[in-house]
Amino acid sequence: MNIAIIGVGSVGRSLATAASRSGHAVTIAARVFEDAQSLAQDIDARAVSSNTEAITGAEIVILAVPFDAVQEIANEIGSHLEGKVLVDVTNRFDPRDLDGASNAELIQNMVPTARVVKAFNTLFASRQADPMIDDIELDGFVASDDDGARQQVLALVESMGFRPIDAGPLTMARALEGMALLNIALNMTNGWSWQTGWKLLGPTS
Ligand SMILES: NC(=O)c1ccc[n+]([C@@H]2O[C@H](COP(=O)([O-])OP(=O)(O)OC[C@H]3O[C@@H](n4cnc5c(N)ncnc54)[C@H](OP(=O)(O)O)[C@@H]3O)[C@@H](O)[C@H]2O)c1
């Protein structure tokens, strides 16, 4: 698949690495072109100098930026996102913020013509390109109101080495953002090493 990744921080780097390694064509955009170029050289991907250029021809666009940056990017590229699969990886850091709509639902409102999918947020960046723990695949939860978009991202998640879990509609992003926050809080509180990840055990058929 053609994957565009906007942002080259911890998550952008890990997801770009995992996607490229899995045989996808990865295009990267960053605020500073040299940052995108440097990552692209490391992982056999393509760097471009604008977000608009990155999403042209992309089947899946991953926004690997803080939630606070999303509105500005949506203003810039929203008109080019019509019908595109737009992956939201953002998280929340205060349990009081979990009330009401999720970040993913807010992003769907910012870009109503895009097909927003929540994915990868429950995985720390340290795990996004390293999905196995003790020979067990971590789960990659995917939620969206668009069935086709959800299936496409489930396929991406699986190709990157995770067990894909269809979490249902975009409202389930509220639960996924809660799961991520719990993992973050546990690592902060206990001084863990930010390597823990979610695995649902037991029969799934
Ligand atoms: N870190 C994790 O383990 C983890 C796991 C799951 C989900 N997430 C979520 O993933 C997202 C990215 O996290 P991260 O850890 O990769 O953060 P990060 O390392 O701080 O990287 C953030 C990236 O976003 C870019 N950015 C920031 N503001 C921007 C703006 N206004 N316009 C365009 N680009 C902007 C930054 O560009 P510059 O370098 O130019 O500042 C940088 O490339 C967050 O929403 C976070 O909640 C993080």
The ligand as an SDF file (V2000), in Angstrom:
LIG
                    3D

 48 52  0  0  0  0  0  0  0  0999 V2000
    5.2520    8.2190   21.8810 N   0  0  0  0  0  0  0  0  0  0  0  0
    4.4170    7.1720   22.0030 C   0  0  0  0  0  0  0  0  0  0  0  0
    4.7800    6.1130   22.5510 O   0  0  0  0  0  0  0  0  0  0  0  0
    3.0250    7.2640   21.4340 C   0  0  0  0  0  0  0  0  0  0  0  0
    2.2910    6.0740   21.3000 C   0  0  0  0  0  0  0  0  0  0  0  0
    1.0220    6.1180   20.7270 C   0  0  0  0  0  0  0  0  0  0  0  0
    0.5100    7.3280   20.2900 C   0  0  0  0  0  0  0  0  0  0  0  0
    1.2280    8.4660   20.4550 N   0  0  0  0  0  0  0  0  0  0  0  0
    0.6670    9.7080   19.9200 C   0  0  0  0  0  0  0  0  0  0  0  0
    1.3400    9.9260   18.6780 O   0  0  0  0  0  0  0  0  0  0  0  0
    1.4560   11.3250   18.3960 C   0  0  0  0  0  0  0  0  0  0  0  0
    2.9190   11.6560   18.1430 C   0  0  0  0  0  0  0  0  0  0  0  0
    3.6530   11.3230   19.3020 O   0  0  0  0  0  0  0  0  0  0  0  0
    5.2400   11.2830   19.2920 P   0  0  0  0  0  0  0  0  0  0  0  0
    5.6300   10.5780   20.5260 O   0  0  0  0  0  0  0  0  0  0  0  0
    5.7500   10.8170   17.9810 O   0  0  0  0  0  0  0  0  0  0  0  0
    5.5630   12.8320   19.4630 O   0  0  0  0  0  0  0  0  0  0  0  0
    6.9480   13.5660   19.1410 P   0  0  0  0  0  0  0  0  0  0  0  0
    8.0760   12.6160   19.2340 O   0  0  0  0  0  0  0  0  0  0  0  0
    6.9430   14.7920   19.9890 O   0  0  0  0  0  0  0  0  0  0  0  0
    6.7870   13.9910   17.6090 O   0  0  0  0  0  0  0  0  0  0  0  0
    5.7610   14.8510   17.2230 C   0  0  0  0  0  0  0  0  0  0  0  0
    5.8790   15.1390   15.7390 C   0  0  0  0  0  0  0  0  0  0  0  0
    4.8140   16.0290   15.3980 O   0  0  0  0  0  0  0  0  0  0  0  0
    5.3540   17.1630   14.7180 C   0  0  0  0  0  0  0  0  0  0  0  0
    4.5460   18.3520   14.9810 N   0  0  0  0  0  0  0  0  0  0  0  0
    4.3110   18.9360   16.1740 C   0  0  0  0  0  0  0  0  0  0  0  0
    3.5120   20.0170   16.0040 N   0  0  0  0  0  0  0  0  0  0  0  0
    3.2610   20.1080   14.6700 C   0  0  0  0  0  0  0  0  0  0  0  0
    2.5210   20.9990   13.8600 C   0  0  0  0  0  0  0  0  0  0  0  0
    1.8560   22.0410   14.3830 N   0  0  0  0  0  0  0  0  0  0  0  0
    2.4810   20.7790   12.5290 N   0  0  0  0  0  0  0  0  0  0  0  0
    3.1510   19.7370   11.9780 C   0  0  0  0  0  0  0  0  0  0  0  0
    3.8630   18.8460   12.7090 N   0  0  0  0  0  0  0  0  0  0  0  0
    3.9170   19.0420   14.0170 C   0  0  0  0  0  0  0  0  0  0  0  0
    6.7380   17.3080   15.2870 C   0  0  0  0  0  0  0  0  0  0  0  0
    7.5030   18.0930   14.4070 O   0  0  0  0  0  0  0  0  0  0  0  0
    8.8350   18.8480   14.8910 P   0  0  0  0  0  0  0  0  0  0  0  0
    9.8500   17.7620   15.0770 O   0  0  0  0  0  0  0  0  0  0  0  0
    9.1210   19.7800   13.7780 O   0  0  0  0  0  0  0  0  0  0  0  0
    8.4770   19.5390   16.1820 O   0  0  0  0  0  0  0  0  0  0  0  0
    7.1660   15.8470   15.3420 C   0  0  0  0  0  0  0  0  0  0  0  0
    7.5590   15.3800   14.0650 O   0  0  0  0  0  0  0  0  0  0  0  0
    0.8600   12.0300   19.6120 C   0  0  0  0  0  0  0  0  0  0  0  0
   -0.4540   12.3880   19.2950 O   0  0  0  0  0  0  0  0  0  0  0  0
    0.8860   10.9700   20.7180 C   0  0  0  0  0  0  0  0  0  0  0  0
   -0.1720   11.1710   21.6430 O   0  0  0  0  0  0  0  0  0  0  0  0
    2.4710    8.4770   21.0020 C   0  0  0  0  0  0  0  0  0  0  0  0
  1  2  1  0
  2  3  2  0
  2  4  1  0
  4  5  1  0
  4 48  2  0
  5  6  2  0
  6  7  1  0
  7  8  2  0
  8  9  1  0
  8 48  1  0
  9 10  1  0
  9 46  1  0
 10 11  1  0
 11 12  1  0
 11 44  1  0
 12 13  1  0
 13 14  1  0
 14 15  2  0
 14 16  1  0
 14 17  1  0
 17 18  1  0
 18 19  2  0
 18 20  1  0
 18 21  1  0
 21 22  1  0
 22 23  1  0
 23 24  1  0
 23 42  1  0
 24 25  1  0
 25 26  1  0
 25 36  1  0
 26 27  1  0
 26 35  1  0
 27 28  2  0
 28 29  1  0
 29 30  1  0
 29 35  2  0
 30 31  1  0
 30 32  2  0
 32 33  1  0
 33 34  2  0
 34 35  1  0
 36 37  1  0
 36 42  1  0
 37 38  1  0
 38 39  2  0
 38 40  1  0
 38 41  1  0
 42 43  1  0
 44 45  1  0
 44 46  1  0
 46 47  1  0
M  CHG  2   8   1  16  -1
M  END
$$$$
